[in-house]
Amino acid sequence: SSTYGNNGTCQGMGVGCSYVAGRYGSALLFNGSTALVNVSNTGSLNNLGPVTWSMWVNRNSLTNYGALMYKSDNNVDAGWWIDFRSDNGGELGTNIVHSTTNIRRYTNASILGVGQWFHLVITWTNVSSYDAVKIYINGVEAAYSWNTTPAGTHNSDAAEPLTIGWGYGGTGGYFNGSIDEVMIWNRNLSVSEISQLYNSNLYKYSSSNWQFTSNQSNLSVGSY
């Protein structure tokens, strides 16, 4: 569920949603052929920038190049997406759509194996430059394998829904794997916030109970 009411509808998963064991609690399973989540284009998701996208991802295939998140007008001049691509042996990153040439920033995805949860964070400062985009894998900024300098205009994506697990306009389509803990902020998280997000989680496991998990040690006494 979403704090701001940006709740999605599962599609192509049979009856309801397809759940599996997640990084924390349950995750959604995407079958690589029909499954997606459609989120209405509410105002809080439109024309984001600066922005931070975050999620936990578990791949079922090294040769599946589907979209993790997609909000665009079919790659014309508005929106963005996050996806796996087949270029250079497999890459993971983002396109931020411009009318002539998109911002493209990708990292090598070959080290992200099958059946392994990894934490993905992407930030964009809202500046039309590829170095305004940062990609973090498991709390650490990634090395970049593909960068494209944008040209043209980046227009409103307010008319476009957000989809999770599927996209078109230059992506491979449907994602094959599991996605958990999808979060979007309308600001850039700091490096320390991204590290904290990777290392800890506050999970609501019932209507009135929460569980806090932290994968950190040797912390000094103080407030965090």
C-alpha positions as CSV (number, residue, x, y, z in Angstrom):
1,S,0.0,0.0,0.0
2,S,1.0,3.6,-0.6
3,T,1.1,6.4,2.0
4,Y,-0.1,8.9,-0.6
5,G,-2.8,6.6,-2.1
6,N,-0.7,5.6,-5.2
7,N,-1.9,2.0,-5.0
8,G,-1.6,-0.2,-8.0
9,T,-3.7,-2.8,-9.7
10,C,-2.2,-6.2,-10.6
11,Q,-2.8,-7.3,-14.2
12,G,-1.9,-10.5,-16.0
13,M,-1.3,-12.5,-12.8
14,G,-4.4,-14.6,-12.8
15,V,-6.8,-13.8,-10.0
16,G,-5.5,-10.9,-7.9
17,C,-1.8,-10.5,-7.4
18,S,1.0,-13.2,-7.5
19,Y,2.9,-13.1,-4.2
20,V,6.2,-14.8,-3.3
21,A,8.6,-14.5,-0.3
22,G,10.2,-11.0,-0.6
23,R,13.3,-9.3,0.7
24,Y,11.0,-8.2,3.6
25,G,7.7,-9.9,4.0
26,S,6.0,-10.6,0.6
27,A,7.0,-9.5,-2.9
28,L,5.2,-9.4,-6.3
29,L,6.2,-12.1,-8.8
30,F,6.3,-11.0,-12.5
31,N,6.2,-13.8,-15.1
32,G,8.0,-12.1,-17.9
33,S,5.0,-12.3,-20.3
34,T,1.8,-10.9,-18.9
35,A,2.2,-9.6,-15.4
36,L,2.4,-5.9,-14.4
37,V,1.1,-3.5,-11.9
38,N,-0.8,-0.4,-13.1
39,V,-0.7,2.7,-10.9
40,S,-3.0,5.6,-11.7
41,N,-1.4,8.8,-12.8
42,T,-2.0,10.8,-9.6
43,G,-0.5,14.2,-9.1
44,S,2.2,13.2,-6.7
45,L,3.8,10.9,-9.3
46,N,3.7,13.4,-12.2
47,N,6.6,15.3,-13.5
48,L,9.0,14.2,-10.8
49,G,12.4,15.9,-10.5
50,P,14.4,15.9,-8.4
51,V,13.5,12.3,-7.7
52,T,14.7,9.1,-6.1
53,W,13.5,5.7,-7.2
54,S,14.1,2.7,-4.9
55,M,13.3,-1.1,-4.9
56,W,14.5,-4.5,-4.2
57,V,14.9,-6.8,-7.3
58,N,15.3,-10.5,-7.8
59,R,15.9,-11.8,-11.3
60,N,14.6,-15.1,-12.7
61,S,16.6,-14.8,-15.9
62,L,19.8,-13.2,-17.1
63,T,18.4,-12.9,-20.6
64,N,15.2,-11.1,-19.7
65,Y,15.4,-7.4,-20.4
66,G,12.1,-6.0,-19.2
67,A,11.2,-2.8,-17.5
68,L,11.1,-2.5,-13.7
69,M,9.2,0.8,-13.7
70,Y,7.8,2.8,-16.6
71,K,6.1,6.2,-16.9
72,S,6.3,7.6,-20.5
73,D,4.4,8.5,-23.6
74,N,6.0,5.6,-25.6
75,N,9.4,7.3,-25.8
76,V,8.2,10.5,-27.6
77,D,9.2,13.4,-25.4
78,A,7.9,12.8,-21.9
79,G,8.5,10.6,-18.9
80,W,11.1,8.0,-17.8
81,W,11.7,4.3,-17.3
82,I,14.0,2.0,-15.4
83,D,14.9,-1.3,-17.2
84,F,17.3,-4.1,-18.0
85,R,18.7,-3.9,-21.5
86,S,20.6,-6.3,-23.7
87,D,23.3,-3.8,-24.7
88,N,26.9,-4.6,-23.8
89,G,26.0,-8.0,-22.5
90,G,23.2,-6.8,-20.2
91,E,22.8,-3.4,-18.5
92,L,20.5,-1.9,-15.8
93,G,19.6,1.8,-15.7
94,T,17.3,4.5,-16.7
95,N,16.1,6.5,-19.7
96,I,14.7,10.1,-19.0
97,V,12.9,10.9,-22.2
98,H,13.7,14.0,-24.3
99,S,12.3,14.9,-27.7
100,T,15.5,14.3,-29.6
101,T,17.9,12.3,-27.5
102,N,17.2,10.8,-24.1
103,I,19.3,10.9,-21.0
104,R,20.6,7.3,-20.7
105,R,22.6,6.1,-17.8
106,Y,23.3,2.4,-17.3
107,T,25.6,0.0,-15.4
108,N,26.7,-3.5,-16.2
109,A,24.1,-6.0,-14.9
110,S,26.0,-9.2,-15.5
111,I,27.2,-9.4,-11.9
112,L,23.5,-9.4,-10.7
113,G,22.8,-13.1,-10.7
114,V,19.6,-15.1,-10.8
115,G,17.8,-15.8,-7.5
116,Q,19.6,-13.0,-5.6
117,W,18.0,-10.0,-4.0
118,F,19.7,-6.7,-4.7
119,H,18.8,-3.1,-3.8
120,L,18.5,-0.6,-6.5
121,V,18.4,3.2,-6.1
122,I,18.4,5.8,-8.9
123,T,18.4,9.5,-8.3
124,W,18.0,12.4,-10.8
125,T,18.5,16.1,-9.9
126,N,16.1,17.3,-12.7
127,V,19.0,18.7,-14.7
128,S,19.3,17.6,-18.4
129,S,22.6,15.9,-18.1
130,Y,23.6,12.3,-17.8
131,D,25.8,13.0,-14.8
132,A,22.7,14.3,-13.0
133,V,21.6,10.7,-12.7
134,K,23.2,8.4,-10.1
135,I,22.7,4.6,-9.8
136,Y,23.3,2.7,-6.5
137,I,23.5,-1.1,-6.1
138,N,23.3,-2.4,-2.6
139,G,24.0,1.1,-1.2
140,V,27.1,1.8,-3.3
141,E,27.3,4.0,-6.5
142,A,27.8,1.8,-9.5
143,A,30.3,2.1,-12.3
144,Y,28.7,3.3,-15.5
145,S,28.8,1.5,-18.9
146,W,26.6,3.8,-21.0
147,N,26.0,7.5,-20.8
148,T,24.1,9.6,-23.3
149,T,23.9,13.4,-23.4
150,P,20.3,14.6,-23.9
151,A,18.9,16.9,-26.6
152,G,15.5,18.4,-27.0
153,T,12.7,19.0,-24.5
154,H,11.5,16.9,-21.5
155,N,7.8,17.4,-21.4
156,S,5.0,16.6,-18.9
157,D,4.2,12.9,-18.2
158,A,1.0,13.8,-16.3
159,A,-1.2,11.9,-18.8
160,E,0.8,8.6,-18.5
161,P,0.2,5.9,-15.9
162,L,3.0,4.3,-13.9
163,T,3.6,0.6,-14.6
164,I,5.7,-1.8,-12.6
165,G,7.1,-4.9,-14.3
166,W,6.4,-3.8,-17.8
167,G,7.2,-1.0,-20.3
168,Y,7.6,-0.2,-24.0
169,G,9.3,2.4,-26.1
170,G,12.8,1.0,-26.2
171,T,12.7,-1.6,-23.3
172,G,12.4,-5.3,-23.5
173,G,8.8,-5.3,-22.2
174,Y,7.9,-7.6,-19.3
175,F,10.2,-8.2,-16.4
176,N,10.8,-11.8,-15.2
177,G,11.4,-11.9,-11.5
178,S,10.3,-10.4,-8.2
179,I,10.1,-6.8,-7.0
180,D,9.7,-5.6,-3.4
181,E,9.6,-2.4,-1.4
182,V,9.1,0.0,-4.3
183,M,9.5,3.6,-3.1
184,I,9.6,7.0,-4.9
185,W,10.7,10.3,-3.3
186,N,10.3,13.8,-4.8
187,R,13.8,14.7,-3.7
188,N,17.3,13.2,-4.0
189,L,18.2,11.0,-1.1
190,S,21.7,11.6,0.3
191,V,24.4,9.0,0.1
192,S,24.0,8.3,3.8
193,E,20.2,7.9,3.4
194,I,20.7,5.5,0.5
195,S,23.1,3.4,2.6
196,Q,20.6,3.4,5.5
197,L,17.8,2.4,3.2
198,Y,19.8,-0.6,2.0
199,N,20.9,-1.6,5.5
200,S,17.6,-1.4,7.3
201,N,13.8,-1.8,6.9
202,L,10.7,-0.9,8.8
203,Y,8.1,-3.6,7.9
204,K,4.4,-3.6,8.8
205,Y,3.4,-7.3,9.2
206,S,-0.1,-6.8,10.6
207,S,-2.7,-4.1,11.0
208,S,-1.1,-3.0,14.3
209,N,2.5,-4.4,14.4
210,W,5.8,-3.3,12.9
211,Q,9.2,-5.0,12.7
212,F,12.5,-3.1,12.3
213,T,15.4,-4.8,10.7
214,S,19.0,-3.5,10.6
215,N,22.0,-5.1,9.0
216,Q,24.6,-2.9,10.7
217,S,27.2,-3.5,13.5
218,N,29.6,-1.5,15.6
219,L,27.4,1.5,15.8
220,S,28.3,4.1,18.4
221,V,25.8,5.2,21.0
222,G,23.6,8.0,19.6
223,S,20.6,8.9,17.5
224,Y,20.2,7.7,14.0
